[in-house]
Amino acid sequence: MVSKSGNASTTRRQPHHAVLSGIAAAAICFCPVPAAADAVSDFYANKTITISVGLSAGGGYDGYARLLARHFSRSMPGRPNVVVQNVPGGAGLTLVNALYNVTPKDGLSFGVFDRLILLDPLLDGAQSHFDPSKFSWIGSMSQESLACVSWHRAKAKSLEELKTTEIIMAATGSTSDASIYPKLLETFLGLKLKVVNGYQGASDAILAMERGEVDGFCPWSWTSIETTRPTWLAEKKIIPFLQMGLRKDPKHPDVPLALDLAKSKQDAEALELMMSPSLFARPFTAPPDIPKERLAALRQAFADTLRDSDLLADAAKSKFAIDHVSGEEIEDQLRKVYSIPRDVVERVKAAIK
């Protein structure tokens, strides 16, 4: 910099630290926002995310999806709109096949469905046109323990009675847990449970039980019982005769756990295989091969939403348990399940056939 005083001129040098400060300031001012973050936000702005539910409205899966939808936008870059649609059919198998093969892979659609469908390619696969390991897993809203219940007018209500007297259980589809679990209990515990498929969702199955069309339902999450029929346990309209899962629900310690009743190590291994999906009780996934940065944004928004105080208050009001399971954890659990010894898988296949 040149400064003039009268006719004389002198050159003043800036202090070294001032020069460095100026360079640092310039670097801060001109450091660009990461392009990927901008691209994700720009993509989702003014768009709509559709959350599909593979069962009818009114059940537990539907309730969790609608709870998520009410709060998800606040955590997503670009603040997109969020809507829920029901796509019932085969306990969600129709939706799973569509998500894998038909739904656009753009990050604007994801879904939730009966957790046990993820085992179908391992056990049968005749109607399953998907590879669980290739889905873009977002996460699960909970881990759960499940109950098997009989209606208070059923001919059999206890485990001992069910070993000699048959009751009819409602189910949504041949690949659903409501169809498969009773068959496992018949094979490995000797319970007489006859399955009637064809109900569009848990809510329809519960209504059928209430109307007297069927005698029971299995499995039914404790959370859904408390949410959709909060007085039925106290009024003894339903009788829980068994728990399904890897652990008991701490609020119902007196209801026996199926795993504890297995007659052999082999039977226990077969039951454990089928109970493993309870670790990701409400699994949400997008189609395979969506852009990585959009999947990362969906996963982060999912985790942030499940920590959001407004969602947690909403969940508490509706009596929904929130226990976040990440997409990476679901991927890891599925890898473990699909590496189970073949002889265990064959025992399960024989049971559910």
N, C-alpha and C positions, 0 to 999 in steps of 0.2 A: 504494500500500500504506500502511495506517495503522498506526503503532506507538504504543503507550501507555507512558508512563513516569510513574508516580504519577498525578496528576490532569491532567498536560499531555499533549497529543496533537500529533504532528507528521506530516507527509506526506513520505515519502522517494521520490524519483524514481530509477528505474533509469537507469544510464548508457545513452547512446544506442546504443553498440555492443552492449550486452547485449540491448536490445530487438530489434535487427536479428538478432542471433544466435539469439534465440528464434524469430523469424519464420522464419529459414532452416531451423532444426531442424524446425519444424512442417511446413514445405514438404517437407523430405526425408522425414519420417515418413509424410506423407499423400499423397505422389506415387504414383499408381496404377501397377501393372504394365500395360504396353500390352495392351489388350483382345484385339487380334488374336493376340498370342503366346499368351495364355491360351486363346483359342478353339481354336487349332490343337492345343495340347497336350491340352486337354480332349477334342477330337474323336478324336485318335489313341490316347488312353489306353484300354487293355483291348480294342483292336481288332486286326485282322490285316491286314497288307498282303500282297497276292498278286503275285508276280513271275512272269509267264508267259513261257515260252520257245517260240518258234515252230518249233522243231525237236526232234528226239528227244533223249533223255538220252545223255550220254557225249561229246558234241561240244564244240567250243570255246565256242559261245554259251551252252550249258548250264553249262559249267564256270565261266564268268565270272559268270553269274547266281547260281549257288550260292555262289561266293566272296563276292559282294556281300551275299547274304542272311544269311550267317553273321555279318556285322559291322554291318549297316545300322541295326538297332534302336537301338544305343547313341547314334547321332547324331540320331535322330528325336525331336522333341518328343512326350512321352507314352509313349515306349518301347514301340511296338506290336510284336506278334509279326510275323515275316516268314516266308512260305512260298514255295516254288517249285513251279510246275506246268508240265508240258510239253503244248503244244498243237500237235503237228506237222500239217503240211498245206501243200503248195505253197510250201515253204521259208519258211513264216511268213506267207504271204499270207492264210491263214485267220485267223490271229491278228490281223494288221493290220486287216483288214476288221471283225473283231469289236471290237477296241479303239476303232475310229473310230465304229462305228454301234450297238453293242449294250452294251458294258461301261459300268456306271454311272460317271458323271463326278464321283465323290466324293473322288478322291485315294487310294483304297484299292487300286487296281490299276494296274500298269504292266507293260510287256513289252519284250522284245528279240527281234530277228528278223534274217534275212538283210538286210544293209545295202543290197543292190542293188534290193530291192523298192521302195525310195523313188524310184527312177527310172522305175518302171513306168507311172505316169500320164503321164509325159512321152513314153514310147516306144510304149506300146500302150494300157493302161488298160481293156481289155475286161473284165478280172476284178478291177480295182482300184477299190474303192468308197471312196476316201479322198483327201483333199488333204493332202500332207505338211506344208504350211506351217501347217496348223491344229492339228496335234498339240501336246500339252503336253510339249515336249522337256525331258528331265531331264539328259541328258548321255551321253557315251560313256566306257567304261573304258579305251579304248586307241585309238591310231592304229597301223596295221599295214602291213607289206609282206607280199606273198603269193607263194606258189610254185605252179607247175604241175609235177606229177611224173608219171613213168611207173613202172610196176612193173618190177622187174629182169628179169622174163621176157617183157616186152612185145616185139613185133617191131621197134618203133622207140623209141629212147630219147634221141636227140639232135635238135636243130633240123633238121639236114640230112636225117636219116633220116625225120623227120616230114613233110618236104616231098614225099616219094614213097611213104611207107607209112602206111596208116591205122591208128589205134588207137582203142579205145572208151573213152570217159570217162563216169564215173558222175555223175549229177546228182540233185538233190532235187526240182526242179520247174521249169517253164518260165520262171518269173520269177526264179529263183535265179542267183547269179553263176556257179555250177558249170554251168549250162546256157548262159548268155549268153557268158561269157568264151571258151570254146572256139569258139563261132561267130564271135566277133570275130577270133580268131587265125586261123581258116580264111580269113576274108575279107581281112584286112589284112596277114597275114604268110604266107599260103599253106600253113598247116599242116593236115594231114589228121587232123582230130579228129571222131569221130562221138559224139554225145551220147545216152546212155540215161537218161531221166528216171524218177522214181518212187520213189527211195530217200527214207526218212523224215528223214534227217539225215546230217551228215558222217560220223558214226560208222558208220552203215549202209553208206555209200558206200565207206569205207575197208575195211570187212570184205569187201565185194564185190570190191574190188581184191585183197585178200589171198587170197581164195578162187579168184581167177582168172576171175571173172565179167566183169570189165572190166579195162582195161589201165592206167588212170590216173585222176587226180583233179586238177581245177583250178577255182578256186584253193584252196589249203590254206595257212592262215597258218603262218608259221615258228614262232610261239609254240605253236600246236596240235600241230605235228609234234614239237616238243621235249617237249611235255607228255604227249601221248597215245601216241607211239611214239618214245621218246627214243633208241633204239638203231638205228633204221632207216637214218638217214643214214650213220652210221659203218659199219654192216654192208652198206651199198649195196643194201639191199632196195628202196629207192626212188631214182630218179634225177631230181633237179630239172633241168628243161630250160629253164625260163623264170621270171622274176619279174614279177608284176603289181602295179602301184601307181604312185605318183608318184615314188618313189625306191627305190633298192636297200636291202635290209637290209644294214647294215654288216658283219654276220658272214658274209655270203655274197657277197662282191664279184665272184666269178668266174662267178656265174650271170647271164646276160644279162637286161636289163630290156626288156620289150616295147616301151615307148615309144621306146627308143633304136633299135629295128629298123624303125620305121615308114618306109615308102617315100616318103611325101610329107607336106607340112605338113597337108593335109586328113586324111590317115590318122592323123597324130599327134593332131590335135584330136579326132577321133572316139574314139580310144583314151583320151585324157585325160578326156573326158566320163565314160567308163565306169569309170575308175580313181578318180575323185574321191571316191566313198564310202569309200575306204580311210582318209580323214581322220577318219571317225567309225566305226571298225571294229566296235564293239560298242554300237550305239545303243539307249538306253532311253527310252521315251516313255510318258506317260499319255494317256488319251483327251483330246479337245479340251474346252475350256471348263470345266476343273476350277477350283474357287475359287482366286483368285490367291494368297492367303496360303498355301494348302496346296501349290501348285506351288513357291512360293518356299521353303517348308520342305523339300520333297523335293529341290530343287536344292541347297540348302545342305547337307542331310544327305548327299547323294551326294558332293559335293565333300569334305566333312569325312571321310567314310568312306574315300575314296581316299587321304587323307593319314594315316589312322589307322595307327599302328605295328603293331598286331596284324594288320590286313588286309595290310599290306605284307610282313610276315613270312610270312603264310599264302600270299600270292601268290608270293613268292620260292621257298617250299618246293614249290609246284606249278608253278613256272616260267612263271607268267603275267606278262606285261609290263603295267604300269600306267602309263597316260599320259592323264591326265584331259582330256577335251574337254567344255566347258560346253554346256548346252542352248542358250544364246544363240549360241554358235559354230556349232552344228549348224544353227540357223535361218538364220544368215548364209550358210553354205555352200550350203544348199538354195536360197536366193534366187539365188545366183550360178549354180548349175547350171540352174535353170529360166529363166534369162535368156540361155542360150547360143544363138547364131544357129540359126535353124531349119534351114538347109542341113546343118549338122553333125549335128543330131538326125536328119534324114532319112537321112543316110549310115549312121548307127548302126542305125536302124530297118530299113533294107534289109538290113544285114548279119545281124541277129539273126532276121529272118524266114526 
